[in-house]
Amino acid sequence: MQVYMDNNATTMVDPQVVEAMVPFFSEQYGNPNSIHKFGTKSHPAIAKAIDQLYAGINAADADDIIFTSCATESNNWVLQSVWQDLIVNGDKNHIVTTEIEHPSVLSTCHFLEEKGVKVTYLPVNEQGIVEAHTVKSFITDKTALVSVMWANNETGMIFPIKEIGDICKEKGVLFHSDAVQAVGKIPVDVQDVHIDLLSMSAHKFHGPKGIGALYIKDSQELTPLMHGGEQMNGRRSGTLNVPFIVGMGKAVELATTDLEKTMASIAAKRDRLEDALLETLSDTFTVGDRDNRTPNTILISIRGVEGEGMLWDLNNGDIGASTGSACASEDLEANSVMMAIGADNELAHTGIR
Ligand SMILES: Cc1ncc(COP(=O)(O)O)c(C=O)c1O
């Protein structure tokens, strides 16, 4: 039997999602921007997918949700447009983020630092989260953006997004959250939380790879990253990927319907596994309180057992797991999130997600 335990890297596409997508490859394949019926026939399906995404995160009518090719693009778009709009063309020069963001945020911040932008990488506490007061203490009148992930991809730890959103609102600073590991796993409600920009990715909640979205509160202005044929009201050019858009809509609908029930059932299984591992193996611990973790995630360390070596053994036993971010898991570097929470170098090589 094969056991797949790497759903933070990617998930299986739900058969209902595949079924919803198929007609848009072979029957309704027209370009939605064409005048003829082959193209316009797909308009209701695109509108439905947009509605499904609005419902999935409780977006308001005045807000915008724009499809992208992935969350990496959504994150790049936010950071690069804020740089353009508020730093190059404005009087700001500072971005606040955290030490443990996904590489799509961190690498873009490094790129912007080379252009002269000041970036603060906030430290995390021993639970692996940034506390709201820490965010507050680093915001200055030159801060253009605060970008803090909703939940971490390696630990599953959930950040105090509501409190951080309130601080950003009070200070008049744009707030972006990479919610890739939150949407479909825990409730995400953009009317309950003050948030300006939010990144999502379909393949993390049983949708297809290669499609993401950016939520934009009150449809505020944002210089486009992709210029071209003016699709999506000129906000993101490129021929609409109709099958994937339909798939993302269906996937978010499935993932957010009965979410509380699904969360409870997944958390119960996660807890059973975690308890069994902690009881059976000595010198073993897991990162972060369960109560504040996405229900599907365990980052476990067994002192003296190297994570990468363990992965190969698990792989030989047909169990797929990971030592951290899939983008970086082919190198043998220590787990950077574990280092950030204060683990020593040896321990940071033992983490298995
Ligand atoms: C927190 C987080 N942000 C962004 C991404 C990038 O998403 P995508 O694969 O859609 O570019 C990932 C994927 O691992 C992630 O976990």
The ligand as an SDF file (V2000), in Angstrom:
LIG
                    3D

 16 16  0  0  0  0  0  0  0  0999 V2000
    2.8790   29.0280    1.8160 C   0  0  0  0  0  0  0  0  0  0  0  0
    3.0740   28.8480    0.3400 C   0  0  0  0  0  0  0  0  0  0  0  0
    3.0980   29.9340   -0.4540 N   0  0  0  0  0  0  0  0  0  0  0  0
    3.2560   29.8460   -1.7760 C   0  0  0  0  0  0  0  0  0  0  0  0
    3.4300   28.6180   -2.3850 C   0  0  0  0  0  0  0  0  0  0  0  0
    3.6210   28.5740   -3.8670 C   0  0  0  0  0  0  0  0  0  0  0  0
    2.4480   28.1010   -4.4790 O   0  0  0  0  0  0  0  0  0  0  0  0
    2.4320   27.7190   -6.0270 P   0  0  0  0  0  0  0  0  0  0  0  0
    2.9420   26.3230   -6.1020 O   0  0  0  0  0  0  0  0  0  0  0  0
    1.0140   27.8370   -6.4510 O   0  0  0  0  0  0  0  0  0  0  0  0
    3.3000   28.6940   -6.7220 O   0  0  0  0  0  0  0  0  0  0  0  0
    3.4380   27.4520   -1.6000 C   0  0  0  0  0  0  0  0  0  0  0  0
    3.6820   26.1320   -2.2100 C   0  0  0  0  0  0  0  0  0  0  0  0
    4.3620   25.2960   -1.6500 O   0  0  0  0  0  0  0  0  0  0  0  0
    3.2530   27.5720   -0.2060 C   0  0  0  0  0  0  0  0  0  0  0  0
    3.2250   26.5040    0.5860 O   0  0  0  0  0  0  0  0  0  0  0  0
  1  2  1  0
  2  3  1  0
  2 15  2  0
  3  4  2  0
  4  5  1  0
  5  6  1  0
  5 12  2  0
  6  7  1  0
  7  8  1  0
  8  9  2  0
  8 10  1  0
  8 11  1  0
 12 13  1  0
 12 15  1  0
 13 14  2  0
 15 16  1  0
M  END
$$$$
